[in-house]
Amino acid sequence: MFYSPSEAFSAYLAMPERLPESVPVSHTQQLDSITDLVDDIDVFLFDAYGVLNVGGTAIEGAKEQIAKLRRAGKKVMVVTNAATQNKQQLFDKFVGLGFDFSDQEIVNSREVLLQYMDLQSSTSLGVITLPEFRLDTQRPCVYPEDDNFWQADEFLFLSGQAWNEERHQRFIAELQNKPRTVWVGNSDLIAPLENGVSQEPGSYTLTLPDEIYPQIRCFGKPYAPIFEEALSRIKHQLGDVAPQRIAMIGDTLHTDILGGNAMGFKSVLVTQYGFLRGLDVEQHIQRSKIRPHYQLASI
């Protein structure tokens, strides 16, 4: 478990082989506002936590900036690793925060992952999530509260809130005894909250022992499938858009920026509210060797 962004950052540095290869960027340009990019960018892909909201609170000015981009004729989307909630629940959350994103403008890793899974299978799926967010599927599912959870044929990890260290140690032992595929809906290690951080599925799965890790299937940023889903929706609405006319805006070097750079997008690091709040940003960029094209405090 990680109790601070600094601890999570150190963990990211120790696992380069489990992440996409970093694409070099020569320098970072400082911005005052995300609207500084309206002449250079046609599609703006926003991370949620640390960029649009912190926990259950919308970041001041974020809604107004989204509105300005829309008025400038720009396409705006959310690309989030949030995997606990289904598509409708996530849409409702953004409405509750005051944002006006349509369901097609929200790309979340849970929905992308489910496209890759066989949900018609008769084999059992051990789903790690909270009771109120259980999976609606024909496939037989068992949950951590069930006695036969550990005998599942595969596992699906959606929520760190449904897990703890005791369960995790047994999880490791069970997978070592009988290797099984583990699908990971959110590869983040942590997420910023109003006070502190939350443990996300990646904190339990990206750090698994080497002998187990080949069975892990990670989705969400920085991995390609979530970006490919965003590109598919962009193409459907706008036709082909050059990658360098697309911006990925996020707070985390090892997910938003690494993944955006790998796709050929322009990357924008937001520093005030998220992963890097209160930290020496340039030092972390240099240590990670992941450099954004642009940087600003808040959108």
Buried (B, 14 or more C-beta within 10 A) or exposed (E): BBEEBBBBBEBBEEBEEBBBEBBEBEEBEEBEBBBBBBEEBBBBBBBBBBBBBBEEEBBEEBBEBBEBBEEEEBBBBBBBBBBBBBBEBBBEBBEEBEBEBEEEBBBBBBBBBBEEBEEEBEEBBBBBBBEEBEBEBEBEBBBBEBEEBBEBBBBBBBBBBBBEEEBBEEBBEBBEEEEBBBBBBBBBBBBBBEEEBBBBBBBBBBBBEEEBBEBBBBBBBBBBBBBEBBBEBBEEEEEEBEBEEBBBBBBBBBBBBBBBBBBEBBBBBBBBBBBBBEBEBEEBBEBBEBBBBBBBBBB
